[in-house]
Amino acid sequence: MSEGDNELGYVAVDMQSSVIRMLKMEIFGCENLAILDDYGRLCADSMLRAAASYGATIGAYRIESRIEALQEFFSGCGFIQSTHKFISPLSNFIKICQN
């Protein structure tokens, strides 16, 4: 994710069995993802929604993450913790249109 020439961070994803999985998220300038300020929450939310949108484009129906440091953020976004991962339907973040 960038703003002009300034890189703000990134989220690494893959897809497995119709689930888009967020593997890693980094917000440049944020030392600890467990303690997000307003800027960090804005960046994390933008990257989460970008991952969800990408997942819907390639056929996913659910999003999951194992990024432990973002537990509080994910809980606030409607994710449910299941064992060592956080899961949510993509419909919590984007509208999936039927053709």
C-alpha positions in Angstrom: 0.0 0.0 0.0 1.3 3.4 -0.9 0.4 7.1 -0.9 2.1 8.7 -3.9 5.7 7.6 -3.8 5.6 6.8 0.0 5.1 3.1 0.9 2.9 2.6 3.9 2.9 -1.1 4.3 1.9 -4.4 2.8 -0.2 -7.5 3.4 0.9 -10.9 2.1 -2.0 -13.3 1.1 -2.6 -16.7 -0.4 -5.7 -18.7 -1.2 -6.6 -22.2 0.0 -9.9 -23.9 -0.5 -11.9 -20.7 -1.2 -10.3 -19.0 1.8 -8.1 -15.9 1.4 -5.4 -16.1 4.1 -3.5 -13.1 5.4 -0.1 -14.4 6.1 1.8 -11.3 7.1 1.0 -7.6 7.5 3.5 -4.8 8.0 2.8 -1.2 8.6 5.9 0.9 8.0 6.7 3.0 11.1 4.6 0.8 13.4 6.9 -1.1 15.7 4.2 -3.3 17.4 1.0 -4.3 15.5 -0.6 -5.1 18.9 -0.6 -1.4 19.7 -2.1 0.4 16.7 -2.6 4.2 16.8 -5.2 5.9 14.5 -2.8 5.8 11.5 -2.0 2.1 12.1 -5.7 1.2 12.3 -6.4 3.1 9.1 -3.6 1.3 7.3 -4.6 -2.1 8.7 -8.2 -1.6 7.8 -7.3 -0.5 4.3 -5.1 -3.6 3.8 -7.7 -5.9 5.3 -10.3 -4.6 2.9 -7.9 -4.8 -0.1 -7.1 -8.5 0.8 -10.9 -9.2 1.1 -11.6 -7.5 -2.3 -8.8 -9.5 -3.9 -10.1 -12.7 -2.3 -13.6 -12.1 -3.7 -12.1 -11.4 -7.2 -10.4 -14.8 -7.2 -13.3 -16.8 -5.7 -12.8 -16.7 -1.9 -15.8 -16.6 0.4 -14.0 -16.4 3.7 -10.9 -14.6 5.1 -8.6 -15.8 7.8 -5.4 -14.8 9.5 -3.0 -16.1 12.0 -1.3 -12.8 12.7 -1.5 -13.0 16.5 -0.4 -9.4 17.1 -3.6 -8.1 15.4 -5.9 -10.1 17.6 -7.6 -7.0 19.1 -7.9 -5.3 15.7 -9.4 -8.4 14.1 -11.9 -8.9 17.0 -13.0 -5.3 16.5 -13.6 -6.0 12.8 -15.9 -8.9 13.4 -13.4 -11.8 13.1 -14.0 -14.9 15.3 -11.1 -16.6 16.9 -10.9 -20.3 16.1 -8.0 -22.2 17.6 -4.9 -20.3 16.4 -6.6 -18.3 13.6 -9.1 -15.5 13.1 -11.9 -16.1 10.6 -14.7 -14.0 9.0 -17.0 -14.3 6.0 -15.9 -11.9 3.2 -19.4 -10.5 3.2 -18.5 -8.6 6.5 -16.2 -6.4 4.4 -17.4 -6.4 0.8 -20.6 -7.0 -1.1 -20.4 -10.1 -3.3 -22.5 -9.6 -6.3 -24.3 -12.5 -8.1 -24.4 -12.3 -11.9 
